[in-house]
Amino acid sequence: MKADWMEGYNAEETYTAKYFRFLNPGYLNMCAITSGLRAIPAEESFTYCELGCGYGLSALMNAASYPQGTFYAIDYNPTQIAYAKSLAKDAELTNIHFLELSFQDIVDNPSLLPQFDFIVFHGIYSWVNNINRDNLVKICNHHLKSGGMVYNSYNVKPGWSITESLQKLMYNLANELPGSTRSKMDRVLSRVESLIDLNEGFFKEQHTSLRNNLKNIKDKDRTYVIQEYINDDWRAFYFPEVYKKMQSAKLEYLGEASIVDKLSKQLQSKKLQSAIEKADLIENRELIKDLAYNTKFRKDLYIRGNYGEINRFEMQEWFLNQRWIRLTPLGEIEKYSFTFSYGKYDVANSELYKCIMDSLAKEVMSGKDILNKCKCKAGMLTEALTLLSHNNYIDIYQELPKESNGINRAIVSRVFDSVNIEYILYPRAARAYKTNRVHQLFLDAIEHGHTKSSDLVDYVYNKFTHYQQSLTVNGKTLVGKELKENLKLFEKVWRKKIFPIWKMAGVV
């Protein structure tokens, strides 16, 4: 049963601990640059707020990456805030404040929060009730600085039109079954499947789509499924509905929270481009795109005024002045192909991309140095750097923030926690990267002074044994001698491929 104080969330379930790159202030600034605007001045100090932060992993990683920033992370699930606070304490982060507040609390008491350069809320616009959707906009109106940026992501029609039927069906079926939400999920999914297989009426007309959507739901994390589907206040929107709400806070639509937003539009057909250009209003242009691509989820950026526009030459200069770091092991990339919502983009000059990646194999380089080494035009290099960064092959380098590895020490000390954190911070890239439990334990072993391969393997094996944990590989559960032999193989691959990247990125 949903508690009243949750106002949109399912109170029985906390959310998963995930990191989202597009909530990173550096990435958001890069989105502004590629959209033709000057970035928010963030070199010396800035303020940042995440509304509906869950376990706060994105906010924690950002706070560790940008010690010059002051971060606020808000959620009113006490379990999630308590965990986030303890993680921040263990990481010795002093520039982040976790607050257990409702959005209504903030609207009623504006003095609880300062003004911000960045306000972000990921997905929750679709989950909370109408009152709190209005509250999110009110918070932006009151707490966003002039020139500030807002990130809002949410479920969208028409992509959710069919799945919306499943959501309503699952929610109502769950309400008539006894037991906790998690305990009855299998029964709910089974009943939905049997209804689809009736192959009557709507179930017949949309049978293939419903079947595919149900499979997708079954494959997702149950915690996410409960919040997304067993939620009375859940809604999917058409873009104009959200746009008009955001406009009421003096917010101007900037574009998608993607550094390839402008670039990927090259893949649109000429007929579609023409149809979009004929629409005078932004909301109609975006609606046409969503209908054409059956968009299911939007990640929108809004600004309240801006610090000035830049031309393409200034944008190129910005890219050339950045220092770049490689994040992908050697030999991992077979083909330089990039997938967008508009289609697939195969690069014409793969040699340039190979030159960039080879140049960054052992050292950090500026865009200007790469330009001289790869002997190409600045525009071509800017496009290549944008695409490679979009695919997480490279990122902008920064000097190692003081004590930034505290968050990694805090995470690896909790590897067998009930809250599963599958990330570590790459401090010199100012972002987190997904990893696995074994690699986290290798890092934990290094933090405890172990460097030899045999010592690392023994340390990880003893951890698994002490906590009575097993490892599953290709569907097979490994324990004892078999576990140890596999750990030796994992360590060999890790040392060859991952460890060099960790050293460059400041993880070790």
C-alpha positions in Angstrom: 0.0 0.0 0.0 1.3 3.5 -0.9 1.9 5.7 2.1 0.4 9.2 2.0 3.7 10.9 2.6 5.2 9.5 -0.6 2.9 11.6 -2.9 3.6 9.6 -6.0 6.2 7.0 -5.2 5.5 3.4 -4.0 6.5 3.6 -0.3 7.3 -0.1 -0.1 10.3 0.2 -2.4 13.4 2.4 -2.4 14.8 3.1 -5.8 18.0 1.6 -7.3 21.4 3.2 -6.8 22.3 4.4 -10.3 24.6 7.0 -11.8 23.4 9.1 -14.7 26.1 11.0 -16.8 23.5 13.5 -18.1 23.1 14.9 -14.6 26.8 15.8 -14.5 27.2 19.6 -14.5 30.2 19.4 -16.8 28.2 17.3 -19.3 25.3 19.7 -19.1 27.7 22.6 -19.9 29.0 20.6 -22.8 25.4 20.3 -24.0 25.1 24.0 -23.9 28.4 24.5 -25.9 27.3 22.1 -28.6 23.9 23.9 -28.7 25.7 27.2 -29.4 25.6 28.8 -26.0 28.3 29.8 -23.5 28.7 27.4 -20.6 27.6 28.3 -17.1 30.8 29.7 -15.4 31.6 26.8 -13.1 35.4 26.9 -12.8 35.5 28.6 -9.4 32.2 28.0 -7.8 28.6 27.0 -8.6 25.5 25.6 -6.9 23.6 22.5 -8.0 20.4 20.8 -6.8 19.0 17.3 -7.6 15.3 16.9 -6.8 14.3 13.3 -6.2 17.8 12.0 -5.8 17.1 8.5 -4.6 20.2 7.1 -3.0 22.1 10.1 -4.3 24.8 8.3 -6.3 24.8 10.8 -9.2 25.0 13.8 -6.7 27.7 12.1 -4.7 29.9 11.4 -7.8 29.4 15.0 -9.0 30.3 16.4 -5.6 33.5 14.3 -5.5 34.3 15.4 -9.1 33.7 19.2 -8.6 34.9 20.3 -5.1 34.3 23.9 -6.1 30.6 23.2 -6.4 28.0 23.2 -3.6 25.5 20.4 -4.0 22.0 19.8 -2.6 20.2 16.5 -3.1 16.6 16.2 -2.1 14.4 13.2 -1.5 11.7 12.4 1.0 12.3 8.7 1.3 14.1 8.6 4.7 15.9 5.3 4.0 17.5 6.7 0.8 18.6 10.0 2.4 20.0 8.2 5.5 22.1 5.9 3.2 23.3 8.8 1.1 24.3 10.7 4.1 26.3 7.8 5.5 28.0 7.3 2.1 28.9 11.0 2.0 30.3 10.8 5.5 32.4 7.8 4.7 33.7 9.5 1.5 34.5 12.7 3.6 32.6 14.9 1.2 31.8 18.3 2.8 30.3 20.0 -0.3 27.1 18.1 -0.5 23.9 18.4 1.6 21.3 15.6 1.6 17.9 16.8 2.8 14.8 14.7 3.5 12.1 17.1 2.2 9.0 16.9 0.1 8.6 19.3 -2.8 5.7 20.8 -0.9 8.1 21.5 2.0 10.4 23.5 -0.3 7.5 25.5 -1.9 6.1 26.3 1.5 9.5 27.3 2.9 11.7 28.7 0.2 14.4 29.6 2.7 15.3 25.9 3.0 17.3 26.1 -0.3 19.5 28.8 -1.9 19.4 29.6 -5.6 21.1 27.3 -8.1 23.0 27.3 -11.3 21.7 23.8 -12.1 18.5 22.1 -11.1 17.9 18.5 -12.3 15.2 16.0 -11.8 15.4 12.7 -13.6 12.2 10.7 -14.4 10.2 11.9 -11.4 8.0 14.3 -13.4 6.2 11.2 -14.7 6.0 9.5 -11.2 4.7 12.2 -8.8 1.2 13.6 -8.6 -0.1 16.7 -10.3 0.4 18.9 -7.3 4.1 17.9 -7.1 4.6 18.4 -10.8 3.5 21.9 -10.3 5.8 22.1 -7.3 8.8 21.1 -9.4 8.1 24.0 -11.7 7.6 26.4 -8.8 10.9 25.3 -7.3 12.6 26.1 -10.6 10.9 29.4 -10.8 12.0 30.4 -7.3 15.4 28.8 -7.0 17.0 28.9 -10.4 19.5 31.7 -11.0 19.4 33.9 -14.1 21.4 32.1 -16.7 20.8 28.8 -14.9 19.9 25.4 -16.4 17.1 22.9 -15.7 17.2 19.2 -16.7 13.8 17.4 -16.8 13.3 13.9 -18.1 10.0 12.1 -18.4 8.0 9.4 -20.2 6.6 10.6 -23.5 3.8 9.8 -25.9 3.4 8.4 -28.5 6.1 5.9 -27.5 4.4 5.1 -24.2 0.9 4.9 -25.7 0.7 1.1 -25.9 2.8 0.5 -22.7 0.5 2.9 -20.9 -2.2 0.3 -21.2 0.0 -2.2 -19.5 0.9 0.2 -16.7 -2.8 0.8 -15.9 -3.6 -2.9 -16.1 -0.6 -3.8 -13.9 -1.5 -1.2 -11.3 -5.1 -2.2 -11.0 -4.4 -5.9 -10.9 -1.8 -5.4 -8.2 -4.3 -3.5 -6.1 -6.7 -6.4 -5.9 -4.1 -8.9 -4.8 -3.0 -9.4 -1.2 0.6 -9.1 0.0 3.5 -6.7 -0.5 4.0 -5.2 -4.0 7.2 -7.1 -4.6 5.7 -10.4 -3.5 2.8 -10.2 -6.0 4.7 -9.0 -9.0 5.1 -12.5 -10.5 1.3 -13.0 -10.2 0.6 -9.6 -11.8 2.9 -10.3 -14.7 1.4 -13.8 -15.2 -2.1 -12.4 -15.3 -1.1 -9.7 -17.8 0.5 -12.3 -20.0 -2.6 -14.5 -19.9 -4.8 -11.5 -20.9 -2.5 -10.7 -23.8 -2.7 -14.3 -24.9 -6.5 -14.0 -25.1 -5.8 -12.4 -28.5 -9.1 -10.6 -28.4 -9.9 -6.9 -29.3 -7.1 -4.6 -28.2 -5.0 -7.6 -27.1 -5.2 -9.0 -30.7 -4.7 -5.6 -32.5 -1.6 -4.8 -30.4 -0.5 -8.4 -29.6 3.1 -8.2 -30.9 3.8 -4.8 -29.3 2.2 -5.8 -26.0 4.2 -9.0 -26.0 7.5 -7.2 -26.6 6.7 -4.6 -24.0 5.9 -7.3 -21.4 9.2 -9.1 -22.2 11.0 -5.8 -21.7 9.3 -5.3 -18.3 10.2 -8.8 -17.2 13.8 -8.1 -18.0 14.1 -4.9 -16.0 15.0 -4.5 -12.3 12.0 -5.2 -10.2 12.5 -2.0 -8.1 12.3 0.1 -11.2 9.2 -1.8 -12.4 7.4 -1.3 -9.2 8.0 2.5 -9.2 7.1 2.8 -12.9 4.2 0.5 -13.2 2.6 0.1 -9.7 2.0 3.8 -9.4 -1.4 5.5 -9.4 0.0 9.0 -10.2 2.2 7.8 -13.2 1.7 9.7 -16.4 3.3 9.9 -19.9 3.1 13.3 -21.7 3.2 14.9 -25.0 6.0 17.5 -25.2 3.7 20.6 -25.5 2.1 19.8 -22.2 5.4 19.9 -20.3 6.8 22.7 -22.3 3.9 25.0 -21.4 4.4 24.2 -17.7 8.1 24.9 -17.9 7.5 28.2 -19.7 5.5 29.4 -16.7 8.9 29.5 -14.8 10.5 31.7 -17.4 12.3 28.7 -18.9 13.3 28.5 -22.5 13.8 25.2 -24.2 17.4 24.6 -25.2 17.3 21.1 -26.6 17.9 17.5 -25.7 20.4 16.8 -22.9 22.8 15.2 -25.4 26.0 16.6 -26.8 25.0 15.1 -30.2 21.6 16.6 -30.3 22.4 19.0 -33.1 24.7 16.6 -34.8 22.3 13.6 -34.9 19.6 15.7 -36.7 21.7 15.2 -39.8 20.2 11.7 -40.0 16.7 13.0 -40.3 15.2 12.6 -43.8 14.9 15.7 -45.9 11.1 15.3 -45.9 11.0 15.2 -42.1 13.4 18.2 -41.8 11.1 20.1 -44.1 8.0 19.2 -42.2 9.6 20.2 -38.9 10.9 23.6 -40.3 7.3 24.4 -41.5 6.1 24.4 -37.9 6.6 27.9 -36.4 6.3 26.9 -32.7 8.9 25.0 -30.8 6.3 22.7 -29.2 5.0 21.7 -32.6 8.4 21.0 -34.0 9.3 18.8 -31.1 5.9 17.1 -31.2 6.4 16.2 -34.9 9.8 14.7 -34.1 8.4 12.6 -31.2 5.6 11.3 -33.5 8.0 10.6 -36.3 10.3 8.6 -34.1 7.8 7.2 -31.6 9.7 8.8 -28.8 9.3 7.1 -25.4 11.5 9.1 -23.1 12.7 12.7 -23.3 15.7 14.3 -21.6 15.0 18.1 -21.9 17.2 21.0 -21.1 15.8 24.4 -20.3 17.6 27.7 -19.5 16.5 30.9 -17.8 18.3 33.4 -20.0 21.9 32.6 -21.1 25.5 33.9 -20.9 25.6 34.6 -24.6 25.7 32.6 -27.9 28.8 31.3 -29.6 29.4 30.5 -33.3 30.8 27.3 -34.6 34.4 28.6 -34.6 34.2 29.5 -30.9 32.7 26.0 -30.3 35.6 24.4 -32.2 38.1 26.5 -30.2 36.5 25.3 -26.9 37.0 21.7 -28.0 40.6 22.3 -29.0 41.4 23.9 -25.7 40.1 20.9 -23.7 42.4 18.1 -22.6 41.1 14.7 -23.4 41.4 11.3 -21.7 40.7 7.8 -23.1 38.3 5.7 -21.1 38.1 2.6 -23.3 40.8 -0.2 -23.2 42.9 -0.8 -26.3 41.4 -3.2 -28.8 37.8 -2.8 -27.5 36.5 -0.8 -30.5 36.2 -2.7 -33.8 34.1 -0.2 -35.7 33.3 3.5 -35.2 29.5 3.5 -35.5 27.2 5.7 -33.4 23.5 5.1 -32.8 21.0 7.9 -32.2 17.3 8.1 -31.9 17.2 9.3 -35.5 19.3 6.4 -36.8 22.8 4.9 -37.1 25.8 7.0 -38.1 28.8 5.3 -39.6 31.8 7.7 -39.9 33.3 8.3 -43.3 36.8 8.9 -42.0 37.5 6.0 -39.5 41.2 6.7 -39.7 40.7 10.0 -37.8 38.9 8.3 -35.0 41.5 5.6 -34.8 44.2 8.3 -34.7 42.5 10.0 -31.8 42.1 6.9 -29.8 45.7 5.7 -30.5 47.0 9.2 -29.5 45.2 9.0 -26.2 46.3 5.4 -25.5 49.0 6.3 -23.1 48.7 10.0 -22.4 46.3 12.9 -22.0 46.3 15.3 -24.9 44.7 18.7 -25.7 42.5 19.0 -28.7 45.1 21.2 -30.4 47.8 18.6 -29.9 45.5 15.9 -31.4 44.7 18.3 -34.3 48.4 18.6 -35.1 49.1 14.9 -34.7 46.1 13.7 -36.8 46.3 16.5 -39.3 42.7 17.2 -39.9 40.3 20.2 -40.0 39.1 21.7 -36.7 35.5 21.0 -37.6 36.1 17.3 -38.3 38.0 16.9 -35.1 35.2 18.7 -33.1 32.7 16.3 -34.6 34.9 13.3 -33.8 35.6 14.3 -30.2 31.9 14.9 -29.7 30.9 11.5 -31.0 33.6 9.6 -29.1 32.7 11.4 -25.9 29.0 10.6 -26.6 29.9 6.9 -26.8 31.9 7.1 -23.5 35.2 6.3 -25.3 36.8 9.5 -24.2 36.0 12.4 -21.9 37.3 15.8 -20.9 40.3 15.6 -18.5 40.6 17.5 -15.3 43.3 17.7 -12.7 42.8 15.2 -9.9 40.4 16.8 -7.3 41.8 16.6 -3.8 40.6 13.5 -1.9 38.2 12.6 -4.8 38.9 8.9 -4.3 37.2 9.0 -0.9 33.9 8.1 -2.7 35.6 5.0 -4.2 36.9 3.9 -0.9 33.4 4.3 0.6 31.8 2.3 -2.2 34.3 -0.6 -2.3 34.0 -1.0 1.4 30.3 -1.8 0.9 30.6 -4.2 -2.0 28.3 -6.8 -0.3 25.8 -4.2 0.9 22.1 -4.7 0.3 22.3 -1.5 -1.9 24.1 -2.6 -5.0 26.4 0.2 -6.4 27.9 -0.9 -9.7 30.1 2.1 -10.3 33.4 3.8 -9.4 34.5 7.3 -9.9 37.0 8.2 -12.6 38.3 11.4 -10.9 40.3 12.8 -13.8 37.3 12.4 -16.1 34.9 13.9 -13.5 32.4 11.1 -14.0 31.5 7.6 -12.8 31.9 4.5 -14.8 30.1 1.2 -14.6 32.0 -1.7 -13.2 31.4 -5.0 -11.4 31.8 -6.4 -7.9 35.1 -8.2 -8.7 36.8 -5.1 -10.1 35.6 -3.1 -7.1 37.2 -5.7 -4.8 40.5 -5.4 -6.8 40.4 -1.7 -6.0 39.6 -2.5 -2.3 42.6 -4.8 -2.2 44.8 -2.0 -3.7 43.5 0.4 -1.1 44.7 -2.1 1.6 48.2 -2.2 0.2 48.1 -5.2 -2.1 49.7 -4.9 -5.6 50.8 -8.4 -6.7 48.3 -10.4 -8.8 48.3 -13.4 -6.4 47.6 -11.1 -3.4 44.7 -9.4 -5.2 43.2 -12.8 -6.1 43.6 -14.1 -2.5 42.1 -10.9 -1.1 39.0 -11.0 -3.3 38.6 -14.8 -2.8 38.7 -14.3 1.0 36.1 -11.6 0.8 33.7 -13.8 -1.2 34.3 -16.6 1.3 34.0 -14.5 4.4 30.6 -13.1 3.2 29.5 -16.5 1.9 29.0 -15.1 -1.5 29.3 -16.9 -4.9 30.0 -15.6 -8.4 27.8 -16.4 -11.4 29.5 -16.7 -14.8 27.6 -17.7 -17.9 24.8 -19.0 -15.7 27.1 -21.1 -13.6 27.5 -20.5 -9.8 31.2 -20.5 -8.8 32.5 -21.3 -5.3 35.7 -22.8 -3.8 38.5 -23.8 -6.1 36.5 -23.0 -9.3 35.9 -19.5 -8.0 39.5 -18.9 -7.3 40.7 -20.1 -10.7 38.2 -17.8 -12.4 39.3 -14.9 -10.2 42.9 -15.5 -11.6 41.6 -15.2 -15.1 39.6 -12.1 -14.3 42.6 -10.4 -12.6 44.7 -11.1 -15.7 42.3 -9.5 -18.0 41.6 -6.6 -15.6 45.4 -5.9 -15.2 45.9 -5.8 -18.9 42.8 -3.8 -20.0 41.3 -2.0 -17.1 44.1 -1.2 -14.7 45.9 1.1 -17.2 42.7 3.1 -17.7 42.3 3.3 -14.0 45.8 4.8 -13.6 45.2 7.4 -16.3 41.8 8.3 -14.8 43.1 8.7 -11.3 41.2 5.7 -9.8 44.6 4.3 -8.5 
